[in-house]
Amino acid sequence: MQAKEVIRERIKVRDGVPFTWRLLEKSYDMEGNAEAESVGERVKKLESSYF
């Protein structure tokens, strides 16, 4: 199982945790995946609601 699959499973359990989404964003960014940008936007929204 790859790290991003584990992260996705964690997100299913606790969807609103910015840290987990940030890990997924970094994983996508390292792969060059275009979804990194949309995940980054989600992280910003979650962080602004937490802080």
Phi and psi in degrees as a GROMACS rama.xvg file:
@    title "Ramachandran Plot"
@    xaxis  label "Phi"
@    yaxis  label "Psi"
@TYPE xy
-81.8236  160.346  GLN-2
-59.073  -41.2673  ALA-3
-65.8335  -29.5517  LYS-4
-68.5289  -39.4519  GLU-5
-64.6398  -42.5112  VAL-6
-62.3853  -43.2656  ILE-7
-60.3194  -39.5787  ARG-8
-62.6262  -41.3927  GLU-9
-64.5148  -37.1038  ARG-10
-65.1569  -36.3603  ILE-11
-61.7055  -36.0202  LYS-12
-75.322  -45.6689  VAL-13
-132.606  84.9757  ARG-14
-64.8898  -34.5895  ASP-15
-92.6127  19.6334  GLY-16
-94.0146  111.47  VAL-17
-59.2595  -35.6791  PRO-18
-58.947  -43.4827  PHE-19
-65.7037  -41.802  THR-20
-64.1284  -37.0228  TRP-21
-63.466  -40.2486  ARG-22
-61.4535  -41.9425  LEU-23
-64.3687  -40.6715  LEU-24
-60.2216  -45.3773  GLU-25
-63.3957  -39.0442  LYS-26
-62.6556  -47.1791  SER-27
-62.8865  -40.5045  TYR-28
-63.7204  -40.8541  ASP-29
-64.661  -31.7091  MET-30
-82.0623  -16.0919  GLU-31
81.3235  20.6789  GLY-32
-74.2962  134.525  ASN-33
-67.1774  -18.6003  ALA-34
-70.8608  -12.2879  GLU-35
-57.5397  -37.7499  ALA-36
-65.9037  -45.4479  GLU-37
-68.2467  -36.0043  SER-38
-67.2324  -37.9664  VAL-39
-60.9118  -38.969  GLY-40
-64.8844  -39.7876  GLU-41
-62.2075  -41.6711  ARG-42
-61.2376  -44.6735  VAL-43
-60.8745  -41.1992  LYS-44
-64.1138  -44.0825  LYS-45
-65.5947  -42.8757  LEU-46
-64.3281  -38.3485  GLU-47
-68.2661  -28.7602  SER-48
-79.4313  -25.9954  SER-49
-82.6326  -37.287  TYR-50
